[in-house]
Amino acid sequence: MNEIGIEKVRHLLAKSNLEAVLVHSNVNKKYFGALSGSGVYLLILHDHAWLILDGRYEGEAIETTSGFQIKVVSKGSYITGLVSTLREQGLIHLAIESSALTIS
């Protein structure tokens, strides 16, 4: 995990009154030290960060990344996994990477 990059995001979250940011672009996931696969989403919160991914990436995530909590979801059910994580964490105000994700 790129602690400096994560801390910069956390500072921006606090400054913007946001609770988390969802990252999906490969270049930004690499920057933060996460896996860059298409089935990997990075959710950065004030106190920790999640990798939400399907089972194809679980072994690689465990072996090659550190500092992230890992949530494995079924392939194609990323949104369901993300929503359940947001609810579990009690999050309401989420920023997204608009160049890599759509809300529709």
C-alpha positions, -999 to 999 in steps of 0.1 A, spaced: 0 0 0 12 35 -9 7 50 26 16 85 14 -9 84 -14 -36 70 8 -30 97 34 -33 124 8 -67 110 -2 -78 108 34 -69 144 39 -89 153 8 -119 132 21 -118 150 54 -115 184 38 -145 177 15 -167 161 41 -167 128 23 -164 93 39 -148 73 11 -136 73 -25 -140 44 -50 -111 39 -74 -112 17 -105 -88 30 -130 -57 8 -134 -32 37 -132 -47 49 -99 -50 14 -84 -13 8 -92 -4 42 -77 -20 32 -44 -4 -3 -44 -35 -22 -52 -40 -48 -80 -48 -33 -114 -71 -60 -127 -105 -51 -142 -122 -72 -114 -106 -51 -86 -121 -20 -70 -103 0 -43 -124 17 -16 -105 42 5 -120 52 39 -107 75 66 -93 46 87 -87 17 63 -89 6 26 -107 -23 10 -99 -43 -21 -132 -55 -35 -124 -82 -60 -136 -115 -75 -120 -148 -66 -96 -147 -96 -76 -121 -78 -77 -133 -42 -45 -152 -42 -26 -125 -59 -40 -98 -36 -29 -118 -5 6 -125 -19 14 -91 -35 -4 -64 -15 -5 -54 21 -25 -30 43 -58 -36 25 -88 -54 38 -100 -79 11 -136 -86 3 -141 -114 -23 -173 -112 -44 -187 -133 -72 -175 -123 -106 -199 -97 -120 -214 -88 -86 -190 -60 -77 -217 -34 -72 -236 -57 -48 -203 -63 -29 -196 -26 -29 -231 -17 -16 -229 -42 12 -195 -29 22 -208 7 22 -238 -4 43 -216 -24 67 -194 6 73 -223 30 76 -211 51 47 -233 76 29 -210 102 12 -189 85 -15 -167 100 -41 -161 81 -73 -135 83 -100 -158 97 -127 -134 90 -155 -134 53 -147 -169 47 -134 -204 57 -142 -233 60 -118 -260 50 -142 
